[in-house]
Amino acid sequence: MSSEKVELLQGTLDLIILRALSTMGPQHAYRLAARLAQVSDHPLSLNQGTLYPALVRLEQKGWIKGSWGKTETNREAKFYALTKAGEKAVHVEAEKWRRLAGLVDKLLLES
């Protein structure tokens, strides 16, 4: 995979975070960002200015819930977990993404 940084389409980060929380369980923001960078072979670098607004947005939608706890290094951190609405949103948003990706792929093949 290329080491170039990847720019995400608006709304894509929300789906990525939801999917990560659905597979990883509750996570604090730093661990979530580190894991997403690792899984993407590091072209996906999420800084605080990108990740925290997405977490706030998802929490405002009721798709995730934050609660304070201790990290593996005994530091205080907010852990985010999917809500029932968030579990449903993962599937709905993933299907929307698949339709969009299929459309873009079709349009690129026809050009």
Secondary structure as GFF3:
##gff-version 3
##sequence-region A 1 111
A	DSSP	alpha_helix	12	24	.	.	.	ID=ss1
A	DSSP	beta_strand	27	28	.	.	.	ID=ss2
A	DSSP	alpha_helix	29	39	.	.	.	ID=ss3
A	DSSP	alpha_helix	48	60	.	.	.	ID=ss4
A	DSSP	beta_strand	64	70	.	.	.	ID=ss5
A	DSSP	beta_strand	76	82	.	.	.	ID=ss6
A	DSSP	alpha_helix	84	110	.	.	.	ID=ss7
###
